[in-house]
Amino acid sequence: MASYKKDYIFYGIVILFAIFFLSATTQIHSANTTATLGPKFWPLIILIMMLIFAFMGIIKTFISHKRIVNGNVTWAEDPEDPERKLFNIPLSLISMSSIILYALGIFFIGFILSTIIFLFVLTQVLGAKKKLLLLILSIIITGLCIALFSHVLSVPLPRGIGIFRELSFWFY
């Protein structure tokens, strides 16, 4: 199957998903009617953005795979891209494995250290080269997540066990 057909199928599924949950979101009732941001605000925003991006993806796919030859519209053939591999292991398998290890690492070493390691390793696996920049960005992104979730939204983040738990009290 051509990749543009796969794109259309994917975007169609995203649109159906978003429409289904948009209809469910309208059923959410707020007990406090004076609040400007009720319980359905964020799901509504996220689902509307999903719809917008899905339609943008359909348009982009259409434009990028359409070729006009002598006034006739034809579809450009996609060259088969070989699957990227690292140590003869597909990157999709490495990505999934790293997500599982990250989820396990959060429990043992806490959010801070496991997120920094996860972001640093995954971006290297995906092809980024500048290690110092990757480390700095991993630390900044982790700090922003801690500031947002722990301090602004008051969402408790995993602390880890042992010494990692004690170290996490310095940050949140």
Contacts in CASP RR format, 6 or more apart in sequence:
PFRMAT RR
TARGET T0000
AUTHOR 0000-0000-0000
METHOD contacts of the structure
MODEL  1
MASYKKDYIFYGIVILFAIFFLSATTQIHSANTTATLGPKFWPLIILIMM
LIFAFMGIIKTFISHKRIVNGNVTWAEDPEDPERKLFNIPLSLISMSSII
LYALGIFFIGFILSTIIFLFVLTQVLGAKKKLLLLILSIIITGLCIALFS
HVLSVPLPRGIGIFRELSFWFY
2 65 0 8 1.000
2 75 0 8 1.000
2 77 0 8 1.000
2 78 0 8 1.000
3 78 0 8 1.000
4 61 0 8 1.000
4 64 0 8 1.000
4 65 0 8 1.000
4 75 0 8 1.000
4 78 0 8 1.000
7 57 0 8 1.000
7 58 0 8 1.000
7 61 0 8 1.000
8 58 0 8 1.000
8 61 0 8 1.000
11 54 0 8 1.000
11 55 0 8 1.000
11 57 0 8 1.000
11 58 0 8 1.000
11 61 0 8 1.000
12 54 0 8 1.000
12 58 0 8 1.000
14 50 0 8 1.000
14 53 0 8 1.000
14 54 0 8 1.000
15 51 0 8 1.000
15 54 0 8 1.000
15 55 0 8 1.000
17 50 0 8 1.000
18 47 0 8 1.000
18 48 0 8 1.000
18 50 0 8 1.000
18 51 0 8 1.000
18 54 0 8 1.000
19 51 0 8 1.000
21 43 0 8 1.000
21 47 0 8 1.000
22 44 0 8 1.000
22 47 0 8 1.000
22 48 0 8 1.000
22 51 0 8 1.000
25 40 0 8 1.000
25 43 0 8 1.000
25 44 0 8 1.000
25 47 0 8 1.000
26 40 0 8 1.000
28 39 0 8 1.000
28 40 0 8 1.000
28 43 0 8 1.000
30 38 0 8 1.000
30 39 0 8 1.000
30 40 0 8 1.000
32 38 0 8 1.000
64 76 0 8 1.000
65 75 0 8 1.000
65 76 0 8 1.000
65 78 0 8 1.000
66 73 0 8 1.000
66 74 0 8 1.000
66 75 0 8 1.000
66 76 0 8 1.000
67 73 0 8 1.000
67 74 0 8 1.000
67 75 0 8 1.000
67 76 0 8 1.000
68 74 0 8 1.000
83 90 0 8 1.000
83 91 0 8 1.000
83 92 0 8 1.000
84 90 0 8 1.000
84 91 0 8 1.000
85 91 0 8 1.000
86 94 0 8 1.000
86 125 0 8 1.000
91 125 0 8 1.000
91 126 0 8 1.000
94 125 0 8 1.000
95 122 0 8 1.000
95 125 0 8 1.000
95 126 0 8 1.000
98 118 0 8 1.000
98 121 0 8 1.000
98 122 0 8 1.000
98 125 0 8 1.000
101 118 0 8 1.000
102 114 0 8 1.000
102 115 0 8 1.000
102 117 0 8 1.000
102 118 0 8 1.000
105 114 0 8 1.000
106 114 0 8 1.000
106 115 0 8 1.000
106 158 0 8 1.000
106 160 0 8 1.000
107 158 0 8 1.000
107 160 0 8 1.000
107 161 0 8 1.000
108 114 0 8 1.000
108 160 0 8 1.000
108 161 0 8 1.000
108 164 0 8 1.000
109 160 0 8 1.000
109 164 0 8 1.000
110 157 0 8 1.000
110 158 0 8 1.000
110 159 0 8 1.000
110 160 0 8 1.000
110 164 0 8 1.000
110 165 0 8 1.000
110 168 0 8 1.000
111 142 0 8 1.000
111 145 0 8 1.000
111 146 0 8 1.000
111 157 0 8 1.000
111 158 0 8 1.000
111 159 0 8 1.000
111 160 0 8 1.000
111 168 0 8 1.000
112 142 0 8 1.000
112 146 0 8 1.000
112 167 0 8 1.000
112 168 0 8 1.000
112 171 0 8 1.000
113 164 0 8 1.000
115 138 0 8 1.000
115 141 0 8 1.000
115 142 0 8 1.000
115 145 0 8 1.000
116 135 0 8 1.000
116 138 0 8 1.000
116 139 0 8 1.000
116 142 0 8 1.000
117 138 0 8 1.000
119 134 0 8 1.000
119 137 0 8 1.000
119 138 0 8 1.000
119 141 0 8 1.000
119 142 0 8 1.000
120 134 0 8 1.000
120 135 0 8 1.000
120 138 0 8 1.000
123 134 0 8 1.000
123 137 0 8 1.000
123 138 0 8 1.000
124 131 0 8 1.000
124 134 0 8 1.000
128 134 0 8 1.000
145 157 0 8 1.000
146 157 0 8 1.000
146 171 0 8 1.000
146 172 0 8 1.000
149 155 0 8 1.000
149 157 0 8 1.000
150 156 0 8 1.000
150 157 0 8 1.000
150 171 0 8 1.000
150 172 0 8 1.000
151 172 0 8 1.000
157 168 0 8 1.000
157 172 0 8 1.000
159 165 0 8 1.000
159 168 0 8 1.000
159 169 0 8 1.000
160 168 0 8 1.000
END
